[in-house]
């Protein structure tokens, strides 16, 4: 159910959201030819997840992957017996108050950076991770980092930074909840493995050392562009429409009926609300800092904040950041949400609700 809710932006548009680059991914997935500055693995993912039939299956696959990782967070980190209810409530919250649904519903790899950061954070801080869930998260990290070399670089840089802090300040309360130092090296291994698999695919599809190097450099330079996708009207002469017409001809009629086609799509409200959510999270973090210090919520907030900063720094060094949107800031709401709705606070809320006296309507009428 969480995956369906996360697809709200696409359902509201009546068709998966398309960008100017969506046609490049669609074509590369079928032709197996690497684009000049875009990841090939995501194109292959689009082709196979859609079964070559419908792009709805692609955005549902993206939503399912994100929903699963978020569910693991509530399963392992929430100490409340109502963790399933809290998970469902959080899915609704991020769907309607952050741009997550927009990125999930897009034929674009933007959401996979968030999935990679969340998966690595879960593997790093979950101490009783089952073998099955560990293997699933490892696969998610490998795939997400294989999507784009910049994602691998961000995850590796993040873990290396955490490793340095963990090595020299083991008693630092900001990292007090790390499960083990071994997990740090494992996450870097999985991130690099994803990039190696992606590189191997490029060689298997006819690339050589020179073209692979040039592609990796161009993808790094294009990172701000991926995070600044423009959801403008897709006209008939664009590459995206031509790819949709040739590869998913049965979907063309649905696309013609979408709001995006008629230029009625307005997603700016999601980005405006995310600014409000971000400011609210920062204010709550500062206000509850004394109570948060040393807790899991504090560690997660620090970890996600470092990821946001690294993404911004790499994007600045990569090139023009005009229109750049940090696709990780919404994750900062997760540790604050955990703290607010921890088991102790829920019990306090329940006791408060029980103390509220609602007068009986008949008694009130008689007294009157």
Secondary structure, DSSP 8 states (H G I E B T S, - for coil): -HHHHHTHHHHHHTS-B--TTHHHHHHHHHH----SSS-HHHHHHHHHHTTTT-THHHHHHHHHHHHHHHHHHHHHH--STTHHHHHHHHHHHHHHHSTHHHHHTBSSTTHHHHHHHHHHHHHHH-TT--HHHHHHHHHHHHHHHHH-HHHHHHHHHHHHHHHHHHHH-TT-GGGTT---HHHHHHHHHHHHHHHHHHHHHHHHTT--HHHHHHHHHHHHHTHHHHTT-------TTSHHHHHHHHH-GGGHHHHHTSTTTTT----HHHHHHHHHHHHHHHHHHHHTHHHHTTSHHHHHHHHHHHHHHHHHHHHHHHS--TT---TTGGGHHHHHHHHHTSHHHHHHHHHHHHH-----HHHHHHH-
